[in-house]
């Protein structure tokens, strides 16, 4: 029987369906014979006469048509379930009733037939349903049961990894089923650890025992890893990081024992039989930031069909912006970046199906003529300006490069966008721009002021426009300028998570500037979706409710020391003993704690989750022009103190406007310098 089922399952679908049809018809004839034999009936006519053969042919033909009508051949055997067996029940029941009525009519109108009564038809129904269902049920048992894995495994097959599943029982049922149906088999679930506190401990799901329930998961896992050496994998259910308080500790226990940790995120290739999608557990998952339910429909409608330009598109945030824009159906995406290797890495990240919609250009954003040529030819609907220098200590010494890229690069791209009539320009800003104490902070704040001022200027009626950007024609709607401010992202180039990971792999020490230091964290994917959502929101606002700066909800700040300790535990090591932690002191320009808005900024809650509007001081464009001209002169003289004083004057709006800026400006410049 097993050999027959395996042979049929290996055939092509059309041939397999034909064999199943023939098999069912044979089963119908066998059912007729068995029902007569079991009831010891003797028919009054010869079963092999012309009349008898015609009767069997009519039964076979009618049964085939009836079974097709009942949907017996539209189901994949391996997924046969209760509705499919009900179809068999319906088909066999209908066939039995029709044959019984036909026999009554034949006996009444043609000739009497002895040996037939209700008993034979009842037996026929039971036998036909049983023997037609049996092959399907047996196939399902083999595919879902452990016996299939044992029967199909060749002597040279790789051993199956033993795994524990931690999650909801409803997901456990899916996990167990699909680990058993995988061909070749990769995992076998040895036990289930339920996150529901009221789960029935000791019961089984498809033969797999529930070995633990919340809140004793860590304790049981520790006992489990001590008591067995055969455990290879720990599989978390989807969203387990939000449901399990001891999620990070469970990861630590597993990795400390050499057990790999993955997380179930869904199913793929259902048409081919179904496969589990298991993702690696990353740092952002461990920190358990509350998930944002992205309005994919809204951001898809905003980006879909548009031409998108991403400056700095080969950077950490830029490349995810590029990838997301392509996923959301952008007509075309242009990347402008000065990193040849970064663009090469981006090309490797993008799949073949999206390559024809992606164009990459090696260009410096401060090269105004080159940017003008690119934008005028590409004609984007939106510019995401992600190009920036952003390493705090490095920029303290390389202040000229920071000013050139972060300020004049932003200015060049913004002016080019306006001259070319780009509908929207979005600056990626930083929490370092709030009460800045570093070169990075003041340059990002100045970039925000440029964008805010252009936002206010372009919001004026065309006849009041006074030439903030050349090329504006009366009657044009102009370019909408906005900035989006947020904090650190996990896994970005130079982020603490990346640095800590390399230090842990090298055996330590993990270096932290100060044990009190905190930072806001967000995943890159989450930040990118919210940036696009901010652009979509800004496109619908006008007048009083129109915001130049948006702020993302970063949740609560996280201690850097906690991040380091958690990452060390994730690696299966113990902080301070196996991996030393060293405190080095705050570096120039760094703060102990970052903030997302200043005291003089009003935070406005919007109807879009995780996004806020900011009302902040805006410098009028003539003052910005004067400050930029003075800044260029300071850079020609290589006078860092003068440059920082000018930028501090742009930030200290109220003091500078009040006519006594010197003291406040000099204090801020000294603090930064």
C-alpha positions as CSV (number, residue, x, y, z in Angstrom):
1,X,0.0,0.0,0.0
2,X,2.8,2.4,1.0
3,X,4.7,1.7,-2.2
4,X,1.6,2.3,-4.3
5,X,0.8,5.7,-2.6
6,X,4.4,6.8,-3.0
7,X,4.4,5.8,-6.7
8,X,1.2,7.7,-7.4
9,X,2.4,10.8,-5.5
10,X,5.5,11.0,-7.6
11,X,3.6,11.2,-10.9
12,X,2.7,14.4,-12.7
13,X,-0.6,16.0,-11.6
14,X,-2.7,15.0,-14.7
15,X,-1.6,11.4,-14.7
16,X,-2.0,11.2,-11.0
17,X,-5.6,12.5,-11.3
18,X,-6.4,10.0,-14.0
19,X,-5.1,7.1,-11.9
20,X,-7.2,8.3,-8.9
21,X,-10.3,8.4,-11.1
22,X,-9.8,4.9,-12.4
23,X,-9.1,3.8,-8.8
24,X,-12.4,5.2,-7.6
25,X,-14.4,3.5,-10.3
26,X,-12.7,0.2,-9.5
27,X,-13.6,0.8,-5.9
28,X,-17.3,1.3,-6.9
29,X,-17.4,-2.0,-8.7
30,X,-15.6,-3.7,-5.8
31,X,-18.1,-2.1,-3.4
32,X,-21.0,-3.6,-5.5
33,X,-19.4,-7.1,-5.4
34,X,-18.6,-6.8,-1.7
35,X,-22.1,-5.6,-0.7
36,X,-23.7,-8.6,-2.6
37,X,-21.2,-11.0,-1.1
38,X,-21.4,-9.7,2.5
39,X,-25.2,-9.8,2.4
40,X,-25.1,-13.3,0.7
41,X,-27.4,-12.1,-2.1
42,X,-28.0,-14.0,-5.3
43,X,-29.1,-12.0,-8.2
44,X,-31.6,-13.4,-10.7
45,X,-29.6,-12.4,-13.7
46,X,-26.1,-13.2,-14.9
47,X,-23.7,-10.5,-13.9
48,X,-21.5,-11.2,-17.0
49,X,-24.2,-11.2,-19.6
50,X,-24.6,-8.3,-22.0
51,X,-27.3,-6.9,-19.8
52,X,-25.2,-7.2,-16.7
53,X,-22.1,-5.6,-18.3
54,X,-24.3,-2.8,-19.6
55,X,-25.5,-2.3,-16.0
56,X,-22.0,-2.1,-14.6
57,X,-20.9,0.3,-17.3
58,X,-23.9,2.6,-16.6
59,X,-23.0,2.5,-12.8
60,X,-19.4,3.4,-13.5
61,X,-20.2,6.2,-15.9
62,X,-22.8,7.7,-13.5
63,X,-20.4,7.3,-10.5
64,X,-17.6,9.1,-12.4
65,X,-19.8,12.1,-13.3
66,X,-21.3,12.3,-9.8
67,X,-17.8,12.2,-8.2
68,X,-16.5,15.0,-10.4
69,X,-19.6,17.0,-9.6
70,X,-19.0,16.5,-5.8
71,X,-15.4,17.8,-6.2
72,X,-13.5,14.6,-5.4
73,X,-10.8,15.5,-8.0
74,X,-10.2,19.1,-7.2
75,X,-8.4,18.5,-3.9
76,X,-4.7,17.8,-3.3
77,X,-4.6,14.6,-1.3
78,X,-2.0,15.8,1.1
79,X,-4.3,18.6,2.2
80,X,-7.4,16.4,2.4
81,X,-9.5,17.5,5.4
82,X,-13.0,17.3,6.8
83,X,-14.8,19.0,3.9
84,X,-13.1,16.7,1.4
85,X,-14.3,13.6,3.3
86,X,-17.7,15.1,3.5
87,X,-17.6,15.4,-0.4
88,X,-16.8,11.6,-0.5
89,X,-19.7,11.0,1.9
90,X,-22.0,13.1,-0.2
91,X,-20.9,11.4,-3.4
92,X,-21.3,7.8,-2.1
93,X,-24.6,8.7,-0.4
94,X,-26.0,10.2,-3.6
95,X,-24.8,7.2,-5.7
96,X,-26.4,4.8,-3.3
97,X,-29.8,6.6,-3.4
98,X,-29.7,6.9,-7.2
99,X,-28.9,3.2,-7.6
100,X,-31.6,2.2,-5.1
101,X,-34.2,4.3,-7.0
102,X,-33.1,3.0,-10.3
103,X,-33.4,-0.6,-9.1
104,X,-37.0,0.1,-7.9
105,X,-37.9,1.7,-11.2
106,X,-36.3,-1.2,-13.2
107,X,-38.2,-3.8,-11.1
108,X,-41.5,-1.9,-11.4
109,X,-41.4,-1.1,-15.2
110,X,-39.2,-3.7,-16.8
111,X,-38.7,-7.0,-15.0
112,X,-38.5,-8.1,-11.3
113,X,-35.0,-8.7,-9.9
114,X,-34.6,-11.0,-6.9
115,X,-31.8,-10.7,-4.5
116,X,-31.9,-6.9,-4.0
117,X,-33.3,-5.1,-1.0
118,X,-32.5,-2.1,1.2
119,X,-29.8,-4.1,3.2
120,X,-27.6,-4.5,0.1
121,X,-27.6,-0.8,-0.6
122,X,-26.8,0.1,3.0
123,X,-23.8,-2.2,2.9
124,X,-22.8,-0.7,-0.5
125,X,-22.8,2.8,1.0
126,X,-20.7,1.8,3.9
127,X,-18.2,-0.2,1.9
128,X,-17.9,2.4,-0.9
129,X,-17.3,5.3,1.5
130,X,-14.7,3.3,3.4
131,X,-12.6,2.0,0.5
132,X,-12.8,5.3,-1.5
133,X,-11.7,7.3,1.6
134,X,-9.1,4.8,2.8
135,X,-6.3,5.7,0.2
136,X,-6.8,9.4,0.8
137,X,-6.7,9.0,4.6
138,X,-3.7,6.7,4.4
139,X,-1.8,9.2,2.2
140,X,-2.6,12.0,4.6
141,X,-1.4,9.9,7.5
142,X,1.8,9.1,5.7
143,X,2.5,12.7,4.8
144,X,1.6,14.2,8.2
145,X,2.7,11.4,10.4
146,X,6.2,10.6,11.6
147,X,6.0,7.3,9.6
148,X,6.4,9.2,6.3
149,X,9.7,10.7,7.4
150,X,10.9,7.3,8.5
151,X,9.7,5.4,5.4
152,X,11.1,7.9,2.9
153,X,14.5,8.5,4.5
154,X,17.4,6.9,2.7
155,X,20.5,5.6,4.6
156,X,22.6,8.6,3.4
157,X,20.1,11.3,4.3
158,X,21.2,14.0,6.7
159,X,19.8,13.6,10.3
160,X,16.7,15.7,11.1
161,X,17.3,18.5,13.6
162,X,15.4,18.2,16.9
163,X,13.6,21.4,17.9
164,X,11.5,22.9,20.6
165,X,8.7,25.3,19.7
166,X,7.7,28.2,21.9
167,X,4.5,30.0,21.1
168,X,0.7,29.7,20.9
169,X,-0.8,26.2,20.5
170,X,-2.7,27.3,17.4
171,X,0.7,28.0,15.7
172,X,2.2,24.8,17.2
173,X,-0.3,22.8,15.2
174,X,0.8,24.5,12.0
175,X,4.5,24.1,12.8
176,X,4.3,20.4,13.6
177,X,2.3,19.7,10.5
178,X,4.6,21.5,8.1
179,X,7.8,20.2,9.7
180,X,6.5,16.7,9.1
181,X,5.5,17.3,5.5
182,X,8.8,19.0,4.4
183,X,10.7,17.0,1.8
184,X,13.4,16.5,2.6
185,X,12.7,16.7,6.3
186,X,14.8,19.3,8.1
187,X,13.3,19.6,11.6
188,X,11.3,17.5,14.0
189,X,9.4,19.2,16.9
190,X,10.3,17.3,20.1
191,X,8.2,19.4,22.4
192,X,5.9,22.5,22.7
193,X,6.4,25.3,25.2
194,X,3.0,27.1,25.3
195,X,2.8,30.9,25.9
196,X,-0.7,30.5,27.2
197,X,-0.8,30.1,30.9
198,X,-3.9,28.0,30.8
199,X,-2.6,25.6,28.2
200,X,-3.1,21.9,29.2
201,X,0.4,20.7,30.3
202,X,1.2,17.1,29.3
203,X,-1.3,16.9,26.5
204,X,-0.3,16.3,22.9
205,X,-0.7,18.1,19.6
206,X,-0.4,15.6,16.7
207,X,1.7,13.4,19.0
208,X,4.0,16.1,20.2
209,X,3.8,16.8,24.0
210,X,3.2,20.2,25.6
211,X,6.3,20.3,27.9
212,X,5.9,23.7,29.5
213,X,3.5,26.6,29.9
214,X,4.0,30.3,30.8
215,X,5.5,31.6,33.1
216,X,7.9,28.6,33.7
217,X,9.4,28.7,30.2
218,X,12.9,29.7,31.2
219,X,13.1,27.2,34.0
220,X,11.9,24.3,31.9
221,X,14.2,25.2,29.0
222,X,17.2,25.2,31.3
223,X,16.2,21.7,32.6
224,X,15.6,20.6,29.0
225,X,19.1,21.7,27.7
226,X,20.8,20.2,30.7
227,X,18.9,16.9,30.3
228,X,19.5,16.3,26.6
229,X,22.3,16.8,24.0
230,X,20.1,16.2,21.0
231,X,18.3,19.6,20.9
232,X,19.5,21.6,17.9
233,X,16.9,24.4,17.4
234,X,14.6,26.7,19.3
235,X,11.7,28.0,17.2
236,X,9.7,31.0,18.5
237,X,6.2,31.7,17.3
238,X,5.3,34.8,15.3
239,X,5.2,37.9,17.6
240,X,6.6,35.9,20.6
241,X,8.9,38.8,21.5
242,X,5.9,40.9,22.4
243,X,4.1,38.1,24.3
244,X,6.9,36.6,26.4
245,X,8.4,38.7,29.2
246,X,11.5,36.5,29.3
247,X,12.1,36.4,25.6
248,X,15.7,37.7,25.8
249,X,16.5,35.2,28.6
250,X,15.2,32.3,26.6
251,X,17.4,33.3,23.7
252,X,20.4,33.6,26.0
253,X,19.8,30.1,27.5
254,X,19.5,28.5,24.1
255,X,22.5,30.2,22.6
256,X,24.6,29.6,25.7
257,X,24.0,25.9,25.1
258,X,24.8,26.0,21.4
259,X,21.2,25.8,20.3
260,X,20.3,27.9,17.2
261,X,17.3,30.3,17.6
262,X,14.9,31.2,14.8
263,X,11.4,32.8,14.6
264,X,8.4,31.6,12.6
265,X,7.1,34.4,10.4
266,X,4.7,32.5,8.0
267,X,4.4,30.0,5.2
268,X,5.6,30.1,1.6
269,X,5.2,28.0,-1.5
270,X,1.8,26.7,-0.4
271,X,1.2,25.5,-4.0
272,X,4.2,23.3,-3.7
273,X,3.2,21.8,-0.4
274,X,4.1,24.5,2.0
275,X,7.3,25.5,3.7
276,X,8.0,27.3,7.0
277,X,9.6,30.7,6.8
278,X,12.0,30.9,9.8
279,X,13.9,34.1,10.3
280,X,17.0,34.7,12.4
281,X,16.4,36.5,15.7
282,X,18.0,39.9,15.5
283,X,18.9,42.5,18.1
284,X,15.8,44.7,17.3
285,X,13.6,41.7,18.0
286,X,15.3,41.2,21.4
287,X,14.7,44.8,22.4
288,X,11.0,44.2,22.0
289,X,10.0,47.6,20.5
290,X,6.3,47.6,20.1
291,X,5.4,46.8,16.5
292,X,4.0,49.5,14.2
293,X,1.0,48.3,12.1
294,X,2.2,49.9,8.8
295,X,-0.6,51.2,6.6
296,X,0.8,49.4,3.5
297,X,-2.2,50.4,1.4
298,X,-1.7,54.1,2.1
299,X,2.1,54.2,1.5
300,X,1.6,51.9,-1.5
301,X,-0.9,54.3,-3.0
302,X,1.5,57.2,-2.3
303,X,4.6,55.6,-3.9
304,X,3.0,53.3,-6.5
305,X,3.5,54.5,-10.0
306,X,5.8,57.4,-9.0
307,X,9.4,58.2,-9.9
308,X,11.5,58.3,-6.8
309,X,15.0,59.8,-6.3
310,X,17.0,58.7,-3.2
311,X,20.2,60.6,-2.4
312,X,22.5,58.5,-0.3
313,X,20.6,55.5,-1.6
314,X,23.5,53.2,-0.9
315,X,23.6,54.0,2.8
316,X,21.9,52.1,5.6
317,X,18.6,54.0,5.5
318,X,18.8,54.9,1.8
319,X,19.1,51.3,0.5
320,X,16.0,50.2,2.5
321,X,14.2,53.2,1.1
322,X,15.1,52.1,-2.4
323,X,14.1,48.5,-1.8
324,X,10.8,49.6,-0.2
325,X,9.9,52.0,-3.0
326,X,10.4,49.2,-5.5
327,X,8.3,46.8,-3.4
328,X,5.5,49.4,-3.2
329,X,5.4,49.6,-7.0
330,X,7.4,52.8,-7.8
331,X,7.6,53.3,-11.6
332,X,11.4,53.9,-11.3
333,X,13.9,54.6,-8.6
334,X,17.1,56.7,-9.1
335,X,20.0,56.3,-6.6
336,X,22.5,59.2,-6.2
337,X,25.5,58.2,-4.0
338,X,29.2,58.8,-4.0
339,X,30.1,55.3,-2.8
340,X,31.0,53.0,-5.6
341,X,31.1,50.0,-3.2
342,X,27.8,51.0,-1.6
343,X,26.1,51.1,-5.0
344,X,27.6,47.7,-5.8
345,X,26.2,46.3,-2.5
346,X,22.8,47.8,-3.3
347,X,22.7,46.2,-6.7
348,X,23.3,42.8,-5.1
349,X,20.4,43.5,-2.6
350,X,17.8,44.2,-5.4
351,X,16.2,41.1,-7.0
352,X,16.3,40.5,-10.8
353,X,12.6,41.4,-11.2
354,X,13.2,45.0,-9.9
355,X,16.6,45.7,-11.5
356,X,15.0,47.2,-14.7
357,X,13.3,49.9,-12.5
358,X,16.5,50.9,-10.6
359,X,19.1,53.3,-11.9
360,X,22.3,54.1,-9.9
361,X,24.6,57.1,-10.4
362,X,27.9,57.8,-8.6
363,X,27.6,61.5,-7.8
364,X,28.3,63.9,-4.9
365,X,25.2,65.7,-3.7
366,X,27.2,69.0,-3.5
367,X,27.8,68.8,-7.2
368,X,25.0,71.1,-8.2
369,X,25.4,70.9,-12.1
370,X,25.5,67.1,-12.0
371,X,22.5,66.9,-9.7
372,X,20.6,69.3,-11.9
373,X,21.2,67.2,-14.9
374,X,20.1,64.0,-13.1
375,X,16.9,65.5,-11.7
376,X,15.9,67.2,-14.9
377,X,16.4,64.0,-16.9
378,X,14.8,61.6,-14.4
379,X,11.9,63.9,-13.4
380,X,11.2,62.4,-10.0
381,X,7.9,62.9,-8.1
382,X,9.7,62.9,-4.7
383,X,13.2,63.3,-3.5
384,X,14.2,61.4,-0.3
385,X,17.4,63.2,0.8
386,X,19.2,60.6,2.9
387,X,22.8,61.6,2.0
388,X,24.7,62.8,5.0
389,X,27.8,62.4,7.1
390,X,26.7,61.3,10.6
391,X,29.5,59.9,12.7
392,X,29.7,62.2,15.8
393,X,33.4,61.9,16.9
394,X,34.8,61.8,13.3
395,X,32.9,65.0,12.3
396,X,34.3,66.9,15.3
397,X,37.7,66.8,13.4
398,X,36.2,66.8,9.9
399,X,33.9,69.8,10.4
400,X,34.4,71.2,6.9
401,X,33.2,67.9,5.3
402,X,30.2,67.8,7.7
403,X,29.2,71.4,6.7
404,X,29.8,70.8,3.0
405,X,27.7,67.6,2.8
406,X,25.1,68.1,5.5
407,X,24.3,71.8,4.9
408,X,25.4,72.8,1.4
409,X,24.6,69.3,0.0
410,X,21.1,69.7,1.4
411,X,20.8,73.2,0.0
412,X,22.0,72.1,-3.5
413,X,19.5,69.2,-3.6
414,X,16.6,71.3,-2.3
415,X,17.3,74.1,-4.8
416,X,17.6,71.6,-7.7
417,X,14.3,70.0,-6.7
418,X,12.6,73.4,-6.7
419,X,14.1,74.5,-10.0
420,X,13.1,71.2,-11.7
421,X,9.5,71.3,-10.2
422,X,9.8,68.2,-8.1
423,X,6.5,68.0,-6.1
424,X,8.1,66.9,-2.8
425,X,11.5,67.0,-1.1
426,X,12.0,65.1,2.2
427,X,15.1,65.5,4.4
428,X,16.1,62.6,6.6
429,X,17.0,64.4,9.9
430,X,18.3,63.2,13.3
431,X,17.6,63.6,17.0
432,X,21.1,65.1,17.1
433,X,19.6,68.3,15.7
434,X,17.8,68.9,19.0
435,X,19.8,71.2,21.4
436,X,22.9,70.2,19.4
437,X,26.2,69.8,21.2
438,X,28.2,68.4,18.2
439,X,29.2,69.3,14.7
440,X,26.8,66.7,13.4
441,X,24.0,68.2,15.5
442,X,24.4,71.8,14.3
443,X,24.8,70.8,10.7
444,X,21.6,68.7,10.8
445,X,19.8,71.5,12.6
446,X,20.9,73.9,9.9
447,X,19.7,71.5,7.3
448,X,16.3,71.4,9.1
449,X,16.2,75.2,9.1
450,X,16.9,75.4,5.4
451,X,14.1,72.9,4.7
452,X,11.7,74.6,7.1
453,X,12.3,78.0,5.6
454,X,11.8,76.7,2.1
455,X,8.7,75.0,3.3
456,X,7.3,78.4,4.6
457,X,8.4,80.3,1.5
458,X,6.9,77.9,-0.9
459,X,3.7,77.8,1.1
460,X,3.1,81.5,0.3
461,X,0.9,82.5,-2.7
462,X,2.9,82.7,-5.9
463,X,2.6,86.5,-6.2
464,X,4.2,86.9,-2.7
465,X,7.2,84.7,-3.6
466,X,10.4,86.7,-3.3
467,X,12.9,84.3,-4.9
468,X,14.1,82.0,-2.2
469,X,14.9,79.6,-5.0
470,X,15.3,80.6,-8.7
471,X,13.1,79.1,-11.3
472,X,9.7,79.3,-9.7
473,X,7.0,80.5,-12.1
474,X,3.8,82.2,-11.0
475,X,1.0,79.8,-10.7
476,X,3.2,76.8,-10.1
477,X,2.2,74.8,-7.0
478,X,5.9,74.7,-6.0
479,X,7.8,72.0,-4.1
480,X,6.7,70.8,-0.7
481,X,9.7,70.7,1.6
482,X,9.6,68.6,4.8
483,X,12.1,66.9,7.2
484,X,11.6,63.8,9.3
485,X,13.4,63.5,12.6
486,X,14.2,60.3,14.4
487,X,16.9,58.5,16.4
488,X,19.2,55.6,16.0
489,X,18.3,52.6,13.8
490,X,19.5,49.0,14.5
491,X,22.1,47.6,12.1
492,X,22.9,50.9,10.3
493,X,26.5,51.5,9.3
494,X,28.5,52.5,12.4
495,X,25.6,51.9,14.9
496,X,26.3,50.6,18.3
497,X,24.7,47.3,17.5
498,X,27.1,46.7,14.6
499,X,30.1,47.8,16.7
500,X,29.1,45.6,19.6
501,X,28.6,42.6,17.4
502,X,32.2,42.9,16.0
503,X,33.6,43.3,19.5
504,X,31.7,40.3,20.8
505,X,32.9,38.1,17.9
506,X,36.5,39.2,18.6
507,X,36.1,38.1,22.3
508,X,35.7,41.6,23.7
509,X,36.0,43.9,25.3
510,X,32.8,45.7,24.5
511,X,33.4,49.4,24.9
512,X,30.8,51.8,26.2
513,X,31.4,55.5,26.7
514,X,29.2,55.8,29.9
515,X,27.1,53.4,31.8
516,X,24.3,56.1,32.1
517,X,24.0,56.7,28.4
518,X,20.7,56.1,26.6
519,X,19.5,56.2,23.0
520,X,16.3,55.9,21.0
521,X,16.2,52.8,18.8
522,X,14.1,51.8,15.8
523,X,14.4,49.1,13.1
524,X,15.4,50.4,9.7
525,X,12.4,48.9,8.1
526,X,10.1,50.6,10.6
527,X,11.8,53.9,10.2
528,X,11.6,53.8,6.4
529,X,7.8,52.9,6.4
530,X,7.2,55.8,8.7
531,X,9.3,58.2,6.6
532,X,7.2,57.3,3.6
533,X,4.0,57.7,5.7
534,X,5.2,61.2,6.7
535,X,5.6,62.1,3.1
536,X,2.1,60.8,2.3
537,X,0.6,62.7,5.2
538,X,2.5,65.9,4.2
539,X,1.1,65.7,0.7
540,X,-2.4,66.2,2.0
541,X,-1.8,69.1,4.4
542,X,-2.1,72.8,3.8
543,X,-2.3,76.0,5.9
544,X,-2.2,75.9,9.7
545,X,-2.1,72.1,9.7
546,X,0.9,71.9,7.4
547,X,4.1,70.8,9.1
548,X,7.7,71.3,7.9
549,X,9.1,68.8,10.4
550,X,7.7,65.5,11.4
551,X,8.9,63.4,14.3
552,X,8.7,59.7,14.6
553,X,7.6,58.0,17.9
554,X,10.7,56.2,19.0
555,X,9.2,54.7,22.1
556,X,11.3,54.9,25.3
557,X,15.1,55.5,25.3
558,X,17.1,52.3,25.9
559,X,20.3,52.2,28.0
560,X,23.3,51.5,25.9
561,X,24.6,49.2,28.6
562,X,21.4,47.1,28.4
563,X,21.9,46.8,24.6
564,X,25.5,45.6,25.1
565,X,24.6,43.1,27.9
566,X,21.7,41.7,25.9
567,X,23.8,41.2,22.8
568,X,26.5,39.4,24.8
569,X,23.9,37.1,26.3
570,X,22.4,36.6,22.8
571,X,25.8,35.3,21.7
572,X,25.7,32.7,24.5
573,X,28.2,34.5,26.7
574,X,28.1,36.1,30.1
575,X,28.8,39.9,30.4
576,X,31.8,41.0,32.5
577,X,33.1,37.4,32.9
578,X,33.3,35.8,29.5
579,X,33.1,39.1,27.6
580,X,34.5,42.1,29.5
581,X,32.7,45.5,29.3
582,X,34.9,48.6,29.4
583,X,33.8,52.2,30.0
584,X,35.8,54.7,28.0
585,X,34.2,58.1,28.8
586,X,32.1,60.4,26.7
587,X,33.7,61.4,23.4
588,X,33.6,65.0,22.0
589,X,30.2,66.0,20.8
590,X,28.3,63.1,22.5
591,X,25.4,63.5,24.9
592,X,24.4,61.2,27.7
593,X,20.7,61.4,26.6
594,X,19.2,62.4,23.3
595,X,15.8,64.1,22.9
596,X,13.5,64.2,20.0
597,X,12.2,67.7,20.4
598,X,13.3,70.9,22.1
599,X,11.6,72.8,24.9
600,X,10.4,75.5,22.4
601,X,8.9,73.0,20.0
602,X,5.3,72.0,20.1
603,X,4.6,68.4,19.4
604,X,1.3,67.8,17.6
605,X,-0.4,64.4,17.7
606,X,-1.6,63.4,14.2
607,X,-4.2,60.8,13.2
608,X,-1.4,58.6,11.8
609,X,0.1,56.2,14.3
610,X,3.7,56.8,15.4
611,X,4.0,60.2,13.6
612,X,3.9,63.7,15.1
613,X,4.0,67.1,13.6
614,X,6.4,69.7,15.1
615,X,5.8,73.4,15.4
616,X,9.3,75.0,15.7
617,X,11.0,78.3,15.1
618,X,11.6,79.1,11.5
619,X,14.4,81.4,10.2
620,X,13.4,83.7,7.4
621,X,15.1,82.9,4.1
622,X,17.1,86.2,3.8
623,X,18.8,85.5,7.2
624,X,19.6,81.9,6.1
625,X,21.1,83.3,2.9
626,X,23.2,85.7,4.9
627,X,24.3,83.0,7.3
628,X,25.3,80.6,4.5
629,X,27.3,83.3,2.8
630,X,29.1,84.0,6.1
631,X,29.6,80.2,6.6
632,X,31.3,79.9,3.2
633,X,33.7,82.7,4.1
634,X,34.5,81.0,7.4
635,X,35.2,77.7,5.6
636,X,37.5,79.5,3.1
637,X,39.4,80.9,6.1
638,X,39.3,77.4,7.8
639,X,37.9,79.2,10.9
640,X,36.0,76.5,12.8
641,X,35.1,78.8,15.7
642,X,33.5,81.3,13.4
643,X,31.7,78.6,11.5
644,X,30.2,77.1,14.7
645,X,29.2,80.5,15.9
646,X,27.3,81.2,12.7
647,X,25.5,77.8,12.9
648,X,24.7,78.4,16.6
649,X,23.2,81.8,15.6
650,X,21.0,80.0,13.2
651,X,19.9,77.6,16.0
652,X,19.4,80.3,18.6
653,X,16.7,81.9,16.7
654,X,15.1,84.0,19.5
655,X,18.4,85.3,20.9
656,X,19.7,86.2,17.4
657,X,16.5,87.9,16.4
658,X,16.5,89.9,19.6
659,X,19.7,91.7,18.7
660,X,22.0,90.3,21.4
661,X,23.2,87.1,19.9
662,X,26.9,87.3,20.6
663,X,27.0,85.9,24.1
664,X,24.5,83.1,23.4
665,X,26.1,82.3,20.1
666,X,29.6,82.2,21.6
667,X,28.5,80.0,24.5
668,X,26.9,77.5,22.1
669,X,29.9,77.6,19.8
670,X,32.2,76.9,22.7
671,X,30.0,74.0,23.9
672,X,30.2,72.4,20.4
673,X,33.8,73.2,19.7
